[in-house]
Amino acid sequence: MGKANGDRHLALLAFVVYELIVFPKSLGYMSMELADFLFQIEKR
């Protein structure tokens, strides 16, 4: 049950990151350079 709970937290974190980075980027609130930098950090 602990593993399932951890997976749920990881999915929630991924969703929050998506909402904070991708959604504002699509609206044009975030510069492309900043968004690309954050995606490079996320891939590591």
CHARMM internal coordinates of N, CA and C (Angstrom, degrees):
IC EDIT
DIST 1 N 1 CA 1.4458
DIST 1 CA 1 C 1.5315
ANGL 1 N 1 CA 1 C 110.88
DIST 1 C 2 N 1.3222
ANGL 1 CA 1 C 2 N 117.11
DIHE 1 N 1 CA 1 C 2 N -29.87
DIST 2 N 2 CA 1.4499
ANGL 1 C 2 N 2 CA 120.12
DIHE 1 CA 1 C 2 N 2 CA 178.62
DIST 2 CA 2 C 1.5159
ANGL 2 N 2 CA 2 C 112.42
DIHE 1 C 2 N 2 CA 2 C -65.28
DIST 2 C 3 N 1.3320
ANGL 2 CA 2 C 3 N 116.80
DIHE 2 N 2 CA 2 C 3 N -37.29
DIST 3 N 3 CA 1.4561
ANGL 2 C 3 N 3 CA 120.44
DIHE 2 CA 2 C 3 N 3 CA 179.20
DIST 3 CA 3 C 1.5213
ANGL 3 N 3 CA 3 C 110.73
DIHE 2 C 3 N 3 CA 3 C -65.83
DIST 3 C 4 N 1.3193
ANGL 3 CA 3 C 4 N 117.05
DIHE 3 N 3 CA 3 C 4 N -42.35
DIST 4 N 4 CA 1.4613
ANGL 3 C 4 N 4 CA 120.21
DIHE 3 CA 3 C 4 N 4 CA 178.89
DIST 4 CA 4 C 1.5273
ANGL 4 N 4 CA 4 C 110.42
DIHE 3 C 4 N 4 CA 4 C -63.71
DIST 4 C 5 N 1.3126
ANGL 4 CA 4 C 5 N 116.91
DIHE 4 N 4 CA 4 C 5 N -37.81
DIST 5 N 5 CA 1.4580
ANGL 4 C 5 N 5 CA 120.58
DIHE 4 CA 4 C 5 N 5 CA 178.82
DIST 5 CA 5 C 1.5286
ANGL 5 N 5 CA 5 C 110.36
DIHE 4 C 5 N 5 CA 5 C -66.66
DIST 5 C 6 N 1.3179
ANGL 5 CA 5 C 6 N 117.02
DIHE 5 N 5 CA 5 C 6 N -40.29
DIST 6 N 6 CA 1.4612
ANGL 5 C 6 N 6 CA 120.95
DIHE 5 CA 5 C 6 N 6 CA 177.36
DIST 6 CA 6 C 1.5165
ANGL 6 N 6 CA 6 C 111.88
DIHE 5 C 6 N 6 CA 6 C -65.00
DIST 6 C 7 N 1.3314
ANGL 6 CA 6 C 7 N 116.78
DIHE 6 N 6 CA 6 C 7 N -39.47
DIST 7 N 7 CA 1.4596
ANGL 6 C 7 N 7 CA 120.85
DIHE 6 CA 6 C 7 N 7 CA 177.13
DIST 7 CA 7 C 1.5205
ANGL 7 N 7 CA 7 C 110.71
DIHE 6 C 7 N 7 CA 7 C -63.11
DIST 7 C 8 N 1.3092
ANGL 7 CA 7 C 8 N 116.29
DIHE 7 N 7 CA 7 C 8 N -37.61
DIST 8 N 8 CA 1.4651
ANGL 7 C 8 N 8 CA 120.53
DIHE 7 CA 7 C 8 N 8 CA 179.44
DIST 8 CA 8 C 1.5277
ANGL 8 N 8 CA 8 C 110.19
DIHE 7 C 8 N 8 CA 8 C -65.29
DIST 8 C 9 N 1.3284
ANGL 8 CA 8 C 9 N 116.24
DIHE 8 N 8 CA 8 C 9 N -40.64
DIST 9 N 9 CA 1.4633
ANGL 8 C 9 N 9 CA 120.03
DIHE 8 CA 8 C 9 N 9 CA 179.02
DIST 9 CA 9 C 1.5262
ANGL 9 N 9 CA 9 C 110.66
DIHE 8 C 9 N 9 CA 9 C -67.27
DIST 9 C 10 N 1.3241
ANGL 9 CA 9 C 10 N 117.00
DIHE 9 N 9 CA 9 C 10 N -38.34
DIST 10 N 10 CA 1.4579
ANGL 9 C 10 N 10 CA 120.62
DIHE 9 CA 9 C 10 N 10 CA 178.46
DIST 10 CA 10 C 1.5246
ANGL 10 N 10 CA 10 C 110.65
DIHE 9 C 10 N 10 CA 10 C -65.41
DIST 10 C 11 N 1.3188
ANGL 10 CA 10 C 11 N 117.13
DIHE 10 N 10 CA 10 C 11 N -41.51
DIST 11 N 11 CA 1.4621
ANGL 10 C 11 N 11 CA 120.94
DIHE 10 CA 10 C 11 N 11 CA 177.98
DIST 11 CA 11 C 1.5272
ANGL 11 N 11 CA 11 C 110.74
DIHE 10 C 11 N 11 CA 11 C -64.40
DIST 11 C 12 N 1.3114
ANGL 11 CA 11 C 12 N 116.89
DIHE 11 N 11 CA 11 C 12 N -39.39
DIST 12 N 12 CA 1.4635
ANGL 11 C 12 N 12 CA 120.86
DIHE 11 CA 11 C 12 N 12 CA 178.23
DIST 12 CA 12 C 1.5270
ANGL 12 N 12 CA 12 C 110.33
DIHE 11 C 12 N 12 CA 12 C -65.19
DIST 12 C 13 N 1.3177
ANGL 12 CA 12 C 13 N 117.14
DIHE 12 N 12 CA 12 C 13 N -41.91
DIST 13 N 13 CA 1.4620
ANGL 12 C 13 N 13 CA 121.12
DIHE 12 CA 12 C 13 N 13 CA 178.09
DIST 13 CA 13 C 1.5292
ANGL 13 N 13 CA 13 C 110.75
DIHE 12 C 13 N 13 CA 13 C -62.42
DIST 13 C 14 N 1.3278
ANGL 13 CA 13 C 14 N 116.66
DIHE 13 N 13 CA 13 C 14 N -43.68
DIST 14 N 14 CA 1.4626
ANGL 13 C 14 N 14 CA 120.45
DIHE 13 CA 13 C 14 N 14 CA 178.83
DIST 14 CA 14 C 1.5275
ANGL 14 N 14 CA 14 C 110.69
DIHE 13 C 14 N 14 CA 14 C -62.16
DIST 14 C 15 N 1.3216
ANGL 14 CA 14 C 15 N 117.02
DIHE 14 N 14 CA 14 C 15 N -40.05
DIST 15 N 15 CA 1.4620
ANGL 14 C 15 N 15 CA 121.08
DIHE 14 CA 14 C 15 N 15 CA 178.86
DIST 15 CA 15 C 1.5259
ANGL 15 N 15 CA 15 C 111.19
DIHE 14 C 15 N 15 CA 15 C -64.99
DIST 15 C 16 N 1.3245
ANGL 15 CA 15 C 16 N 117.01
DIHE 15 N 15 CA 15 C 16 N -41.78
DIST 16 N 16 CA 1.4692
ANGL 15 C 16 N 16 CA 121.23
DIHE 15 CA 15 C 16 N 16 CA 179.47
DIST 16 CA 16 C 1.5249
ANGL 16 N 16 CA 16 C 110.21
DIHE 15 C 16 N 16 CA 16 C -64.87
DIST 16 C 17 N 1.3388
ANGL 16 CA 16 C 17 N 117.03
DIHE 16 N 16 CA 16 C 17 N -42.77
DIST 17 N 17 CA 1.4639
ANGL 16 C 17 N 17 CA 120.50
DIHE 16 CA 16 C 17 N 17 CA 177.96
DIST 17 CA 17 C 1.5226
ANGL 17 N 17 CA 17 C 109.73
DIHE 16 C 17 N 17 CA 17 C -61.59
DIST 17 C 18 N 1.3290
ANGL 17 CA 17 C 18 N 116.51
DIHE 17 N 17 CA 17 C 18 N -42.11
DIST 18 N 18 CA 1.4623
ANGL 17 C 18 N 18 CA 120.70
DIHE 17 CA 17 C 18 N 18 CA 178.56
DIST 18 CA 18 C 1.5249
ANGL 18 N 18 CA 18 C 110.64
DIHE 17 C 18 N 18 CA 18 C -60.32
DIST 18 C 19 N 1.3151
ANGL 18 CA 18 C 19 N 116.61
DIHE 18 N 18 CA 18 C 19 N -46.71
DIST 19 N 19 CA 1.4670
ANGL 18 C 19 N 19 CA 121.06
DIHE 18 CA 18 C 19 N 19 CA -179.10
DIST 19 CA 19 C 1.5239
ANGL 19 N 19 CA 19 C 111.74
DIHE 18 C 19 N 19 CA 19 C -64.14
DIST 19 C 20 N 1.3338
ANGL 19 CA 19 C 20 N 117.57
DIHE 19 N 19 CA 19 C 20 N -38.13
DIST 20 N 20 CA 1.4598
ANGL 19 C 20 N 20 CA 120.95
DIHE 19 CA 19 C 20 N 20 CA -176.20
DIST 20 CA 20 C 1.5259
ANGL 20 N 20 CA 20 C 113.37
DIHE 19 C 20 N 20 CA 20 C -78.45
DIST 20 C 21 N 1.3319
ANGL 20 CA 20 C 21 N 117.23
DIHE 20 N 20 CA 20 C 21 N -25.14
DIST 21 N 21 CA 1.4621
ANGL 20 C 21 N 21 CA 119.85
DIHE 20 CA 20 C 21 N 21 CA -175.33
DIST 21 CA 21 C 1.5218
ANGL 21 N 21 CA 21 C 112.12
DIHE 20 C 21 N 21 CA 21 C -108.35
DIST 21 C 22 N 1.3202
ANGL 21 CA 21 C 22 N 117.24
DIHE 21 N 21 CA 21 C 22 N -53.70
DIST 22 N 22 CA 1.4609
ANGL 21 C 22 N 22 CA 120.64
DIHE 21 CA 21 C 22 N 22 CA -171.78
DIST 22 CA 22 C 1.5226
ANGL 22 N 22 CA 22 C 111.64
DIHE 21 C 22 N 22 CA 22 C -74.08
DIST 22 C 23 N 1.3181
ANGL 22 CA 22 C 23 N 118.01
DIHE 22 N 22 CA 22 C 23 N -43.74
DIST 23 N 23 CA 1.4592
ANGL 22 C 23 N 23 CA 120.46
DIHE 22 CA 22 C 23 N 23 CA -176.89
DIST 23 CA 23 C 1.5279
ANGL 23 N 23 CA 23 C 112.20
DIHE 22 C 23 N 23 CA 23 C -64.10
DIST 23 C 24 N 1.3431
ANGL 23 CA 23 C 24 N 119.99
DIHE 23 N 23 CA 23 C 24 N -49.61
DIST 24 N 24 CA 1.4747
ANGL 23 C 24 N 24 CA 118.55
DIHE 23 CA 23 C 24 N 24 CA 176.55
DIST 24 CA 24 C 1.5280
ANGL 24 N 24 CA 24 C 112.52
DIHE 23 C 24 N 24 CA 24 C -63.10
DIST 24 C 25 N 1.3350
ANGL 24 CA 24 C 25 N 117.14
DIHE 24 N 24 CA 24 C 25 N -32.45
DIST 25 N 25 CA 1.4613
ANGL 24 C 25 N 25 CA 120.37
DIHE 24 CA 24 C 25 N 25 CA 178.45
DIST 25 CA 25 C 1.5215
ANGL 25 N 25 CA 25 C 109.94
DIHE 24 C 25 N 25 CA 25 C -63.44
DIST 25 C 26 N 1.3377
ANGL 25 CA 25 C 26 N 116.96
DIHE 25 N 25 CA 25 C 26 N -40.59
DIST 26 N 26 CA 1.4558
ANGL 25 C 26 N 26 CA 120.32
DIHE 25 CA 25 C 26 N 26 CA -179.58
DIST 26 CA 26 C 1.5230
ANGL 26 N 26 CA 26 C 111.17
DIHE 25 C 26 N 26 CA 26 C -68.23
DIST 26 C 27 N 1.3229
ANGL 26 CA 26 C 27 N 117.26
DIHE 26 N 26 CA 26 C 27 N -27.32
DIST 27 N 27 CA 1.4611
ANGL 26 C 27 N 27 CA 120.74
DIHE 26 CA 26 C 27 N 27 CA 177.61
DIST 27 CA 27 C 1.5244
ANGL 27 N 27 CA 27 C 112.32
DIHE 26 C 27 N 27 CA 27 C -84.67
DIST 27 C 28 N 1.3288
ANGL 27 CA 27 C 28 N 116.58
DIHE 27 N 27 CA 27 C 28 N -10.14
DIST 28 N 28 CA 1.4566
ANGL 27 C 28 N 28 CA 120.66
DIHE 27 CA 27 C 28 N 28 CA 178.37
DIST 28 CA 28 C 1.5182
ANGL 28 N 28 CA 28 C 113.67
DIHE 27 C 28 N 28 CA 28 C 88.46
DIST 28 C 29 N 1.3248
ANGL 28 CA 28 C 29 N 118.01
DIHE 28 N 28 CA 28 C 29 N 14.83
DIST 29 N 29 CA 1.4593
ANGL 28 C 29 N 29 CA 120.95
DIHE 28 CA 28 C 29 N 29 CA -179.24
DIST 29 CA 29 C 1.5236
ANGL 29 N 29 CA 29 C 112.29
DIHE 28 C 29 N 29 CA 29 C -84.18
DIST 29 C 30 N 1.3073
ANGL 29 CA 29 C 30 N 117.55
DIHE 29 N 29 CA 29 C 30 N -18.07
DIST 30 N 30 CA 1.4583
ANGL 29 C 30 N 30 CA 121.03
DIHE 29 CA 29 C 30 N 30 CA -175.66
DIST 30 CA 30 C 1.5253
ANGL 30 N 30 CA 30 C 108.83
DIHE 29 C 30 N 30 CA 30 C -116.32
DIST 30 C 31 N 1.3014
ANGL 30 CA 30 C 31 N 115.88
DIHE 30 N 30 CA 30 C 31 N 138.12
DIST 31 N 31 CA 1.4590
ANGL 30 C 31 N 31 CA 119.08
DIHE 30 CA 30 C 31 N 31 CA 179.48
DIST 31 CA 31 C 1.5285
ANGL 31 N 31 CA 31 C 109.91
DIHE 30 C 31 N 31 CA 31 C -69.01
DIST 31 C 32 N 1.2979
ANGL 31 CA 31 C 32 N 115.86
DIHE 31 N 31 CA 31 C 32 N 150.59
DIST 32 N 32 CA 1.4610
ANGL 31 C 32 N 32 CA 121.10
DIHE 31 CA 31 C 32 N 32 CA -178.82
DIST 32 CA 32 C 1.5255
ANGL 32 N 32 CA 32 C 110.85
DIHE 31 C 32 N 32 CA 32 C -64.23
DIST 32 C 33 N 1.3248
ANGL 32 CA 32 C 33 N 117.86
DIHE 32 N 32 CA 32 C 33 N -36.29
DIST 33 N 33 CA 1.4584
ANGL 32 C 33 N 33 CA 120.69
DIHE 32 CA 32 C 33 N 33 CA -178.60
DIST 33 CA 33 C 1.5238
ANGL 33 N 33 CA 33 C 110.96
DIHE 32 C 33 N 33 CA 33 C -64.82
DIST 33 C 34 N 1.3160
ANGL 33 CA 33 C 34 N 116.72
DIHE 33 N 33 CA 33 C 34 N -43.14
DIST 34 N 34 CA 1.4614
ANGL 33 C 34 N 34 CA 120.30
DIHE 33 CA 33 C 34 N 34 CA 179.62
DIST 34 CA 34 C 1.5242
ANGL 34 N 34 CA 34 C 110.79
DIHE 33 C 34 N 34 CA 34 C -65.53
DIST 34 C 35 N 1.3095
ANGL 34 CA 34 C 35 N 117.32
DIHE 34 N 34 CA 34 C 35 N -42.84
DIST 35 N 35 CA 1.4592
ANGL 34 C 35 N 35 CA 120.99
DIHE 34 CA 34 C 35 N 35 CA 179.94
DIST 35 CA 35 C 1.5266
ANGL 35 N 35 CA 35 C 110.73
DIHE 34 C 35 N 35 CA 35 C -63.69
DIST 35 C 36 N 1.3264
ANGL 35 CA 35 C 36 N 117.79
DIHE 35 N 35 CA 35 C 36 N -43.41
DIST 36 N 36 CA 1.4643
ANGL 35 C 36 N 36 CA 120.96
DIHE 35 CA 35 C 36 N 36 CA 178.44
DIST 36 CA 36 C 1.5231
ANGL 36 N 36 CA 36 C 111.20
DIHE 35 C 36 N 36 CA 36 C -63.16
DIST 36 C 37 N 1.3220
ANGL 36 CA 36 C 37 N 117.16
DIHE 36 N 36 CA 36 C 37 N -39.79
DIST 37 N 37 CA 1.4614
ANGL 36 C 37 N 37 CA 121.35
DIHE 36 CA 36 C 37 N 37 CA 177.54
DIST 37 CA 37 C 1.5240
ANGL 37 N 37 CA 37 C 110.92
DIHE 36 C 37 N 37 CA 37 C -61.87
DIST 37 C 38 N 1.3261
ANGL 37 CA 37 C 38 N 116.93
DIHE 37 N 37 CA 37 C 38 N -44.49
DIST 38 N 38 CA 1.4615
ANGL 37 C 38 N 38 CA 120.43
DIHE 37 CA 37 C 38 N 38 CA -179.58
DIST 38 CA 38 C 1.5261
ANGL 38 N 38 CA 38 C 111.40
DIHE 37 C 38 N 38 CA 38 C -65.99
DIST 38 C 39 N 1.3234
ANGL 38 CA 38 C 39 N 117.82
DIHE 38 N 38 CA 38 C 39 N -37.12
DIST 39 N 39 CA 1.4594
ANGL 38 C 39 N 39 CA 120.07
DIHE 38 CA 38 C 39 N 39 CA 177.87
DIST 39 CA 39 C 1.5280
ANGL 39 N 39 CA 39 C 111.31
DIHE 38 C 39 N 39 CA 39 C -67.96
DIST 39 C 40 N 1.3348
ANGL 39 CA 39 C 40 N 117.99
DIHE 39 N 39 CA 39 C 40 N -34.27
DIST 40 N 40 CA 1.4586
ANGL 39 C 40 N 40 CA 120.52
DIHE 39 CA 39 C 40 N 40 CA 177.01
DIST 40 CA 40 C 1.5210
ANGL 40 N 40 CA 40 C 110.43
DIHE 39 C 40 N 40 CA 40 C -65.49
DIST 40 C 41 N 1.3258
ANGL 40 CA 40 C 41 N 117.28
DIHE 40 N 40 CA 40 C 41 N -39.68
DIST 41 N 41 CA 1.4650
ANGL 40 C 41 N 41 CA 121.08
DIHE 40 CA 40 C 41 N 41 CA 177.56
DIST 41 CA 41 C 1.5214
ANGL 41 N 41 CA 41 C 110.06
DIHE 40 C 41 N 41 CA 41 C -64.43
DIST 41 C 42 N 1.3294
ANGL 41 CA 41 C 42 N 116.48
DIHE 41 N 41 CA 41 C 42 N -41.50
DIST 42 N 42 CA 1.4632
ANGL 41 C 42 N 42 CA 121.01
DIHE 41 CA 41 C 42 N 42 CA -177.41
DIST 42 CA 42 C 1.5266
ANGL 42 N 42 CA 42 C 111.73
DIHE 41 C 42 N 42 CA 42 C -64.90
DIST 42 C 43 N 1.3332
ANGL 42 CA 42 C 43 N 117.91
DIHE 42 N 42 CA 42 C 43 N -33.57
DIST 43 N 43 CA 1.4669
ANGL 42 C 43 N 43 CA 121.65
DIHE 42 CA 42 C 43 N 43 CA -177.16
DIST 43 CA 43 C 1.5231
ANGL 43 N 43 CA 43 C 112.73
DIHE 42 C 43 N 43 CA 43 C -72.55
DIST 43 C 44 N 1.3241
ANGL 43 CA 43 C 44 N 118.25
DIHE 43 N 43 CA 43 C 44 N -21.32
DIST 44 N 44 CA 1.4702
ANGL 43 C 44 N 44 CA 121.11
DIHE 43 CA 43 C 44 N 44 CA -177.52
DIST 44 CA 44 C 1.4842
ANGL 44 N 44 CA 44 C 112.77
DIHE 43 C 44 N 44 CA 44 C -70.93
END
COOR INIT
IC SEED 1 N 1 CA 1 C
IC BUILD
